[in-house]
Structures are given as C-alpha cells and as structure tokens.
C-alpha cells in the first residue's frame, strides 16, 4: 500500500498524522523484498503527541525494516 492510498488518507481525515509521509520516508522494505511497492508499515499518531525521533532502521533480518519512534 502506498502512502497516497485512499484507505490511509481516512486516518488523516480523523486527525491522525502519518509519520511515513511527514518524515519523507521512501521505503519500509529491506532489499529482501523485490516487488515494486516499497511500503509495508505505517505509524499514525495523534497531532498532540510530541515526536522526538522517527526513522527506519537498516536491519536486513526481514523484508520489513524496523521503525524507531521516540516520543514524549
């Protein structure tokens, strides 16, 4: 599912922030995943949550890359 997907936009319409889009993440898939779509995982947060850090970790143990979220 790509970040522009209509289903994902519904979460934003309810006032949640899509951290994949906000932080300009280009993929949540490792090199073990060879198909075209490079997104598998998303994080949505409420707008009043203070995000201290959000990034994709480069760990090739799966076709999904781990996501790191630090918040206050």
N, C-alpha and C positions, 0 to 999 in steps of 0.2 A: 504494500500500500504506500503510495507516495504522499508527501506532506500536503499536497493540494487536494487530496481526496475529500469528497463531499462529506463522508462519514466523520472524518477528523474535524472538519470545519464546524460540525454540530457542537463539539466540545467547546470550541472557541465562542460560539454563539451563546453558550451558557456562562460565559465569563471566565473560562479557564485559559491559561497561557500554554501554548505548545512550545516547549523548550527546544525541540529539534529545529523549528523554524526560527525562533527568537535568537538562538545562538549560531545559526547558519551551518548546522551540521549537514555534511554532504553524504554520509553513509553510516549505518549502524550494522553493517555486514562486514565480515572479515573476507580475506582473499579465498577462503574455503568455499564461499558462496559464489557461484559463477553465473547466475542468472542476471538479467538486466536490472531489476528493481533492487536498489541498494538500501532500502529501509525495511526494518523488521520490528523495531521497538520505538516506543514514544514515551515521553513523560509530560504529563499535564499537571499544572499547579494552579492554585488559586492566585489571583493577582495581588493579594496582600502578603504573600509569602516572600520573604527576603532571600533571594538566591545568592549564595556566596561563591559557588563554583558549580559548573556543569560542563562535562566533557565526555567524549567517547574514549575509552581506554584501548590501547592497541595490544590486545591479548588474543592470540590466534588459536585458542583451545576449542573454539566452536565457530559455527558460521554466524553467530550473533556476537557482536562486540559488547563488552560490559559498559554500562553507563554509570558515571560517577555524579552524584548530586549531593552538594553540601548546602544546607540552608539553615537559617536562623529562626 
